[in-house]
Amino acid sequence: ASLGLLYLASALREAGHDVKIIDCHKISTFDPETNKLSVDPGQMEPCDILGVSIVTPNAEFGGQLAALWPAKIKVGGGPHVTYIIEGPHAQFKQKKYFEGFDFLMTGECEESFVQFCNAWDNGEDVTKIAGVAWFGPFGLQHNPSPPLPDVTKMKTPAYDLWGNYSKGGLQIASIHGKSIDVAERTIGSLWTARGCPYGCSFCADARTK
């Protein structure tokens, strides 16, 4: 699971919200004939707020999933949303590229998404929350992204919400002859900084840091 999602889930749970993380790859299949997702209806649990983390390769499918999900309100976030809404690509800042979502959220959302969910629960205006974007009669409306959260005050990621780790036959062997069967291990991630530390030549974000 994305460590970012686990941090986000931890912040939501700390605020008193019921949270569930679902690996959408495990409940959906791709139909090449229709170029659309096929989702098992029995796996789509109704909820008040659905959040979908989007990266560019799965942006279209994320919208299709959101459109099918029985949620009262659907919010898209993740790297793709931030890069498009806050980036220079004006031609993509249109509702047709974010079909299926009621709102979008940009930036680091450990605090702002909690504020969004709190406001929704209390019947307050969610369009006042930092980082919220939506499409109205005059096109895209976007509040500036929130400041970066204080990482020294963030709760431990909600690892317990990601219990179904994929099991594989991968083995790691050392030059000393020792081997580890990864299928028998639980692997966790550790962040030492926010954001991607790499500078890949094919990545636009790496060129603009």
C-alpha positions in Angstrom: 0.0 0.0 0.0 1.1 3.6 -0.5 2.6 4.8 2.7 0.9 8.1 2.0 -2.5 6.4 2.2 -1.6 4.8 5.5 -0.6 8.2 7.0 -3.8 9.7 5.7 -5.9 6.9 7.2 -4.1 7.3 10.5 -4.9 11.0 10.6 -8.6 10.3 9.7 -8.9 7.7 12.4 -7.3 9.9 15.0 -10.1 12.4 14.2 -12.8 9.8 14.9 -13.6 8.7 11.4 -14.1 5.1 10.3 -11.6 4.3 7.7 -11.0 1.4 5.3 -8.3 1.0 2.6 -9.1 -1.1 -0.4 -6.7 -2.3 -3.1 -8.7 -1.5 -6.2 -6.5 -3.8 -8.3 -7.9 -6.8 -6.4 -11.6 -6.0 -6.9 -11.5 -4.9 -10.6 -10.5 -6.2 -13.9 -9.9 -4.5 -17.2 -12.1 -5.2 -20.2 -10.0 -4.6 -23.4 -13.0 -4.6 -25.6 -14.8 -1.7 -23.9 -11.6 -0.1 -22.5 -13.4 0.1 -19.1 -13.1 -1.4 -15.7 -15.2 -4.3 -14.5 -15.8 -4.1 -10.8 -17.3 -6.8 -8.5 -20.4 -5.0 -7.1 -20.2 -7.2 -3.9 -16.8 -5.6 -3.1 -18.1 -2.0 -3.4 -19.0 -1.2 0.2 -21.3 1.9 0.5 -19.7 4.8 2.3 -20.1 8.5 3.0 -16.9 9.7 1.4 -14.8 7.8 -1.2 -11.2 8.9 -1.7 -9.3 7.7 -4.7 -5.5 8.2 -5.0 -4.6 8.8 -8.6 -1.4 8.6 -10.6 -1.3 9.5 -14.3 -1.4 5.9 -15.7 -4.6 5.0 -13.8 -6.3 8.4 -13.9 -9.1 7.4 -16.3 -9.7 4.1 -14.5 -9.8 5.9 -11.2 -12.7 8.1 -12.5 -14.5 5.0 -13.8 -14.2 3.4 -10.4 -15.4 6.5 -8.6 -18.4 6.7 -10.9 -19.5 3.1 -10.0 -18.9 3.3 -6.3 -21.9 3.7 -4.0 -20.6 6.7 -2.1 -22.4 9.9 -1.1 -19.4 12.0 -2.2 -16.3 11.1 -4.2 -12.9 12.8 -3.9 -9.9 12.4 -6.2 -6.4 13.1 -4.9 -2.8 12.0 -5.3 0.1 13.1 -7.5 -1.8 13.3 -10.8 -4.5 15.7 -9.4 -1.9 18.0 -7.9 0.3 18.0 -11.0 -2.6 18.8 -13.3 -4.5 21.3 -11.2 -1.4 23.2 -10.1 0.7 22.6 -13.2 1.0 24.4 -16.6 -1.2 22.0 -18.6 -4.3 24.2 -19.0 -5.9 21.9 -21.6 -6.3 19.2 -19.0 -7.9 21.4 -16.4 -11.4 20.3 -17.5 -14.1 18.3 -15.9 -14.1 15.7 -18.6 -10.6 14.6 -17.4 -11.9 14.1 -13.9 -15.3 12.5 -14.5 -16.7 10.5 -11.6 -15.4 12.9 -8.9 -17.4 15.5 -7.0 -14.2 17.2 -5.6 -10.5 17.0 -6.1 -7.8 17.7 -3.5 -4.2 18.9 -4.1 -1.1 18.9 -2.0 -0.3 17.0 1.2 -3.7 16.1 2.7 -3.1 14.6 6.1 -4.6 17.7 7.6 -6.8 19.1 4.9 -8.7 15.9 4.1 -9.4 15.4 7.8 -10.9 19.0 7.7 -12.9 18.1 4.6 -14.4 15.0 6.3 -15.1 16.9 9.5 -16.9 19.7 7.5 -18.9 17.1 5.5 -20.0 15.3 8.7 -21.0 18.6 10.3 -22.9 19.9 7.2 -20.5 22.7 6.6 -19.2 24.1 3.3 -16.3 21.9 2.1 -15.4 24.4 -0.6 -13.7 26.5 2.1 -11.1 23.8 2.8 -7.5 24.4 1.6 -6.6 22.4 -1.5 -10.1 21.6 -2.5 -10.9 21.9 -6.2 -14.2 21.5 -8.1 -15.8 22.4 -11.4 -18.6 24.9 -11.3 -20.5 27.1 -13.9 -17.3 29.1 -14.5 -15.0 26.1 -14.8 -12.3 25.0 -12.4 -12.4 26.5 -8.9 -9.4 25.7 -6.7 -8.3 26.8 -3.2 -4.5 27.0 -2.7 -3.0 23.8 -1.4 -2.4 23.6 2.4 1.0 24.1 3.9 3.1 21.0 4.5 2.1 19.1 7.7 4.5 19.0 10.6 6.0 15.5 10.1 7.2 15.4 13.8 3.5 15.4 14.9 2.1 12.9 12.4 0.8 9.6 13.8 2.2 6.3 12.9 0.9 5.0 9.6 -2.2 2.7 10.0 -0.4 -0.5 8.9 -3.2 -2.6 10.4 -5.6 -1.4 7.7 -3.4 -3.1 5.0 -3.5 -6.7 6.2 -3.8 -8.5 2.9 -0.2 -8.4 1.7 0.4 -10.0 -1.6 2.3 -13.3 -1.2 5.0 -14.2 -3.8 7.8 -16.5 -4.3 10.5 -13.9 -4.4 13.7 -14.8 -2.6 16.7 -12.7 -1.7 20.1 -14.3 -1.4 23.3 -12.8 0.0 26.9 -13.4 -0.9 27.2 -15.2 2.4 24.7 -17.8 1.4 21.8 -16.6 3.5 18.4 -16.3 1.9 15.1 -14.8 2.8 11.7 -16.0 1.5 9.8 -12.8 1.2 6.5 -14.7 1.1 7.1 -15.5 4.8 7.9 -11.8 5.7 5.9 -8.6 6.1 7.6 -5.8 4.4 7.2 -2.2 5.5 8.4 1.2 4.1 10.3 3.9 5.9 10.2 7.5 4.7 13.1 9.8 5.6 11.8 12.7 3.6 8.7 13.9 1.9 8.4 13.4 -1.8 10.5 11.4 -4.3 14.2 11.6 -3.7 15.1 10.5 -7.3 15.9 12.6 -10.3 14.9 10.3 -13.2 15.5 11.9 -16.6 12.1 10.9 -17.9 10.2 12.5 -15.0 8.9 16.1 -15.4 8.6 16.5 -11.6 12.3 15.7 -11.2 13.1 18.5 -13.6 11.1 21.1 -11.8 12.1 20.4 -8.2 
